[in-house]
Amino acid sequence: MHFADKLMARIKETGSRVVIGVDPDPRRLLGSDSEFRAAFPGKPDGYLLDAFCSTVIQVAKTYACAIKPQAAFFENMGMLGWKSLSLCIQNARKHGIPVILDAKRGDIGHTASAYAKAYLNPESELFADALTVNPYLGPDTLEPFMNMAKQNGCGLFVLVKTSNPGSHALQDLKVLDEHGRPSITVAEKVAQWVSKLGKSHIGKSGFSNIGAVVGATYPEHLEKMRQLMPQSIFLVPGYGAQGGRPDDVKAAFHPDGTGAVVSSSRGIIFAYENQPGLSQDGIFEAMARAAGKARDDINAVALS
């Protein structure tokens, strides 16, 4: 199935536009003072990591349209992390939960092809439904990812306007027009590329499998980005722990509430830390309450 169609169907099924980020920060998860470790006394790190991912997936079954594992948190734990990432991806997909792997890959030629095969090939142990990619080496570097995604029913989310405070240093620079005068920003130029590249990858839902990452921390840019990329699904980070508010994401959606999904990580997956001493069931319930609130808050603005 076309990725955009799959994601739209999942949103309809769950009534949720929330993507739960899976960020297993080893300091918070595996440290000696970890509340999660305290709920699983005597268990080794590998068990804790897998149990954490499994708990998030159980929450996502009801409250999220997708999960978004952050590759960096798995990678920095070496083989332990790589194995857990593979298990997390496979477990989520087994339950019908789309997986957006947040790896922000981008390179040239054969290297880009190798990355594409690692994450968008069904034969890979890390096969995900979608991948975040970095376009700032040029649009040609996206071609191996686009080809692999189209071949296997996967999607891409291209970094366009990111949520970090320093993104303006490059992404907000003005591009000169043919007369040498400042015109659109670099981010808006990338948005034009994304829209053009995605026109030949439209699903039955009316959306392309080539989406865009546009941060909630810059709500003033969302409306312009939506105009430039009307058929791209927006993956909107920055909501919650990064400071983005529900009202900040409204412009990412079309009037009918379609076209965007909003990512929340720490505000959901570490919600239990505000209530020390919780049991395993209590940890699940704390995550579920936070996910349910995020779902309801985002729906309130998307459907208003």
SULDA-V682288 format. One line per field, one symbol per residue. phi: phi as a letter, one per 20 degrees, with the letter a starting at -180 (. if undefined). psi: psi as a letter, one per 30 degrees, with the letter a starting at -180 (. if undefined). burial: 1 if it has 9 or more other C-alpha atoms within 8 Angstrom, else 0. A space follows every 50 residues. Layout:
phi = ???
psi = ???
burial = ???
This chain:
phi = .ggffffffffffemcdedefddfgffeedffefffffecgnefgfffff ffffffffffgddceadcfeggffffdmfgfgfffgffffffffemegdd eedlfaadlfffffffffdcdgfefdfdfbcecdefeofffegfffffff fdmdcccefdceefgefffdfefeefefdmdgceegffffgffgfffefe ceeffndeedececfffcffefffffffcfdefeedenfnfeofdgffeg ffefgendobcdecdgfdfdffffcgnffgfffgffffffffffgfffff efde
psi = kkeeeeeeeeeeefgkgkkjkjiijfefeflfgkeeeffikfkleeeeee eeeeeeeeefeefkfllikjeefeefgbeeeeeeeeeeeeeeeeggjkjj jifhlkalbeeeeeeeeefgkffkfgjlflkkljggflffffeeeeeeee eghllkjkjdjlflegffeefgkkkkafggkkclleeeeeeeeeeeeffg hkaffgllgjakjjkffifffeeeeeefifgkkkjjlfkcfffklefffe ffllfgglflkkkkdefefgffffikglleeeeeeeeeeeeeeeeeeeee eeg.
burial = 01111111011001011111111101001110011111110000000111 01111110111011111111101110100111011111111110001111 11111101000110111111100101111111111010101101110111 01111111111110001000111111000000011111111111101110 11100011111111111110011011011011111111111001110111 11100010111111111110110000010001110111011101111110 1100
